[in-house]
Amino acid sequence: MIQNHDLTLQDFQYQEDEALYTPTFIDPGRKSVFMAVIDLGDEHQVRECSAAEYYHLTGSTPCQNKLQKMKDEAGITTIESSATTKKTFKSTAYNNYAIYALN
């Protein structure tokens, strides 16, 4: 069990690190949630996770579908779609939104 968690750069030796650890570089991209490149000398391993894979792995798509079905059955979808929007430049439209939200 490690008692001291206050490690500094001087606590590591290059030869030990090179033998025990694989350098990994993470690049958050626009098309992938993450991309990790592992440098193994002459070869590189690339691991990436697209947004679709991320949503599948986290189960958020089925959860969203279930939530939408529950909203439809309870009639919440019609209430949400009929609500006025706060995204407007017209003061009267925003005033209507404020009245609706406060009720």
Rosetta blueprint (number, residue, H / E / L):
1 M L
2 I L
3 Q L
4 N L
5 H L
6 D L
7 L L
8 T L
9 L H
10 Q H
11 D H
12 F L
13 Q L
14 Y H
15 Q H
16 E H
17 D H
18 E H
19 A H
20 L H
21 Y L
22 T L
23 P L
24 T E
25 F E
26 I E
27 D L
28 P L
29 G L
30 R L
31 K L
32 S E
33 V E
34 F E
35 M E
36 A E
37 V E
38 I E
39 D E
40 L E
41 G L
42 D L
43 E E
44 H E
45 Q E
46 V E
47 R E
48 E E
49 C E
50 S E
51 A H
52 A H
53 E H
54 Y H
55 Y H
56 H H
57 L H
58 T H
59 G L
60 S H
61 T H
62 P H
63 C H
64 Q H
65 N H
66 K H
67 L H
68 Q H
69 K H
70 M H
71 K H
72 D H
73 E H
74 A H
75 G L
76 I H
77 T H
78 T H
79 I H
80 E H
81 S H
82 S H
83 A L
84 T L
85 T L
86 K L
87 K L
88 T L
89 F L
90 K L
91 S H
92 T H
93 A H
94 Y H
95 N H
96 N H
97 Y H
98 A H
99 I H
100 Y H
101 A H
102 L H
103 N L
